[in-house]
Amino acid sequence: MIGSRTLGFTLIELMISLSIAALLAVLAMPTYSLWIADNQIRNAAESIASGLRYAQGEAIKQNATVEFILDPTTGTGGWTAQVIDRTTCAVLSPLQVGTFREGADKTALTALPAGATTVQFTALGGVALAPCDLSPTLNRVQITSATGVAGTRDLEVLVGNNRTGIKICDPKWPANDPKGCPP
């Protein structure tokens, strides 16, 4: 049979396609790593902010003091919201627990002021002056990537007074910008 052609790929065509695919994968890997790290940071910030908003809302709803406790341990940390008795500091009922195991496990959390992990919301939704154990009140959480990927977009979660409320902000923006973090 003269002029018949077999269908399929030759070995050379297959090797060229695999080389192009490998080259594209190598070129895309740094961007993909940065995208994953940024998503981890965003997920951690959203989890903390939603936990704080939940605790504040439950304090108002239950007309009680609700405590938000942050566990900043990389990989296994999370947060807890619980109703407490402000006079005895006893936990009356646990409300909700959030973890960073999936989607935010490769983030590093820095609570400010140093050593602060707790904030208590009063029945009116305001921040109590000091937790029961008299430790500093948590007012800011800085979230960075624990993977060491360069160029990530670090975020902060602010626990403020009635003026600022609970806010996710980007420290790379100017402080007077709505996306920026106040000093």
C-alpha positions as CSV (number, residue, x, y, z in Angstrom):
1,M,0.0,0.0,0.0
2,I,1.7,3.0,-1.2
3,G,0.6,6.4,0.3
4,S,-1.1,5.0,3.4
5,R,-0.3,6.8,6.6
6,T,-0.6,5.4,10.1
7,L,-2.5,7.5,12.7
8,G,-0.9,8.6,16.0
9,F,2.2,10.4,17.2
10,T,5.8,9.7,16.4
11,L,8.3,9.4,19.2
12,I,9.8,12.8,18.3
13,E,6.5,14.6,18.4
14,L,5.7,13.0,21.8
15,M,9.1,14.1,23.2
16,I,8.7,17.7,22.0
17,S,5.2,17.9,23.5
18,L,6.5,16.6,26.9
19,S,9.4,19.0,26.8
20,I,7.1,22.0,26.2
21,A,4.7,20.8,29.0
22,A,7.7,20.4,31.4
23,L,9.0,23.9,30.5
24,L,5.5,25.4,31.1
25,A,5.2,23.6,34.5
26,V,8.7,24.9,35.6
27,L,7.8,28.4,34.6
28,A,4.4,28.3,36.4
29,M,5.6,26.8,39.7
30,P,6.8,30.0,41.4
31,T,3.5,31.8,40.6
32,Y,1.5,28.8,41.8
33,S,3.4,28.7,45.1
34,L,2.8,32.4,45.7
35,W,-0.9,31.9,44.9
36,I,-1.2,29.0,47.4
37,A,0.7,31.0,50.1
38,D,-1.5,34.1,49.6
39,N,-4.7,31.9,49.8
40,Q,-3.5,30.3,53.0
41,I,-2.9,33.8,54.5
42,R,-6.4,35.0,53.3
43,N,-8.1,31.9,54.7
44,A,-6.4,32.4,58.1
45,A,-7.4,36.0,58.2
46,E,-11.0,35.2,57.2
47,S,-11.3,32.5,59.8
48,I,-10.0,34.7,62.6
49,A,-12.2,37.6,61.6
50,S,-15.3,35.5,61.3
51,G,-14.6,33.9,64.7
52,L,-14.3,37.3,66.3
53,R,-17.5,38.5,64.6
54,Y,-19.2,35.4,65.8
55,A,-18.1,35.9,69.4
56,Q,-19.1,39.5,69.3
57,G,-22.5,38.6,67.9
58,E,-23.1,35.9,70.5
59,A,-22.2,38.3,73.3
60,I,-24.9,40.6,72.1
61,K,-27.4,37.8,71.4
62,Q,-26.9,36.0,74.7
63,N,-26.5,39.2,76.7
64,A,-23.3,37.7,78.2
65,T,-19.6,38.0,78.1
66,V,-18.1,35.9,75.3
67,E,-14.4,35.2,75.2
68,F,-12.4,34.6,72.0
69,I,-9.1,32.7,72.5
70,L,-6.5,32.5,69.7
71,D,-4.1,29.5,69.5
72,P,-1.4,30.8,67.1
73,T,0.4,27.5,66.8
74,T,1.5,27.0,63.1
75,G,-0.2,24.0,61.6
76,T,-2.4,23.0,64.5
77,G,-3.7,26.3,65.9
78,G,-7.1,27.8,65.8
79,W,-9.6,29.7,67.9
80,T,-12.3,29.1,70.5
81,A,-15.4,31.2,71.4
82,Q,-17.0,30.5,74.7
83,V,-19.4,32.1,77.2
84,I,-17.8,33.0,80.5
85,D,-18.9,34.2,83.9
86,R,-17.0,37.5,84.2
87,T,-16.9,37.4,88.0
88,T,-15.5,33.9,88.5
89,C,-13.9,33.5,85.0
90,A,-15.5,30.1,84.7
91,V,-16.5,28.8,81.3
92,L,-20.3,28.6,81.1
93,S,-20.6,27.1,77.7
94,P,-18.4,26.5,74.7
95,L,-19.8,28.0,71.5
96,Q,-17.6,27.3,68.5
97,V,-14.1,26.2,67.6
98,G,-12.2,27.0,64.4
99,T,-9.0,25.3,63.3
100,F,-6.3,26.1,60.8
101,R,-5.7,22.5,59.7
102,E,-7.1,22.8,56.2
103,G,-6.5,25.9,54.1
104,A,-4.5,27.9,56.5
105,D,-2.1,25.4,58.2
106,K,1.0,26.9,56.6
107,T,0.6,30.4,58.1
108,A,2.4,32.1,61.0
109,L,0.3,34.1,63.4
110,T,1.7,36.9,65.6
111,A,-0.7,38.2,68.3
112,L,-0.3,41.7,69.5
113,P,0.4,42.9,72.0
114,A,3.0,40.2,72.6
115,G,1.6,37.3,74.6
116,A,-2.0,38.3,74.1
117,T,-4.3,35.5,73.0
118,T,-7.7,36.5,74.5
119,V,-10.3,39.2,73.9
120,Q,-13.6,39.3,75.7
121,F,-16.8,40.9,74.3
122,T,-19.3,42.5,76.6
123,A,-23.1,42.1,76.3
124,L,-23.2,45.3,74.3
125,G,-20.6,44.0,71.8
126,G,-17.7,46.2,73.1
127,V,-14.3,44.9,74.0
128,A,-13.9,44.3,77.8
129,L,-11.0,46.3,79.3
130,A,-9.0,43.2,80.4
131,P,-9.6,39.5,80.3
132,C,-10.3,37.7,83.6
133,D,-6.7,36.5,84.0
134,L,-5.5,40.2,83.6
135,S,-3.4,39.3,80.5
136,P,-3.2,41.9,77.8
137,T,-6.2,42.1,75.5
138,L,-5.7,40.8,72.0
139,N,-6.1,43.7,69.5
140,R,-4.2,42.7,66.4
141,V,-3.1,39.5,64.7
142,Q,-0.4,39.6,62.0
143,I,-0.6,36.7,59.5
144,T,2.3,35.7,57.3
145,S,3.3,32.7,55.3
146,A,5.2,30.0,57.2
147,T,6.5,28.5,53.9
148,G,9.1,31.2,53.2
149,V,7.6,32.0,49.8
150,A,8.9,35.5,48.8
151,G,6.4,38.2,47.8
152,T,3.4,37.1,49.7
153,R,0.7,39.5,50.7
154,D,0.7,39.5,54.5
155,L,-2.5,40.6,56.3
156,E,-3.6,41.7,59.7
157,V,-6.8,41.3,61.6
158,L,-7.7,44.2,63.9
159,V,-9.9,44.0,67.0
160,G,-10.7,47.5,67.6
161,N,-13.1,49.7,69.5
162,N,-16.4,50.9,68.0
163,R,-14.5,53.1,65.5
164,T,-12.6,50.4,63.7
165,G,-14.4,47.2,64.8
166,I,-13.1,43.9,63.4
167,K,-11.2,44.5,60.2
168,I,-8.9,42.6,57.8
169,C,-6.3,45.0,56.5
170,D,-3.2,45.0,54.3
171,P,-0.1,46.6,55.9
172,K,1.4,47.4,52.5
173,W,-1.4,50.0,51.9
174,P,-1.2,53.5,53.4
175,A,-2.9,53.8,56.8
176,N,-5.3,56.4,55.4
177,D,-6.5,54.0,52.7
178,P,-9.6,51.8,53.6
179,K,-7.5,48.7,52.8
180,G,-4.6,49.8,54.9
181,C,-3.9,49.1,58.6
182,P,-3.9,52.0,61.1
183,P,-0.8,52.3,63.2
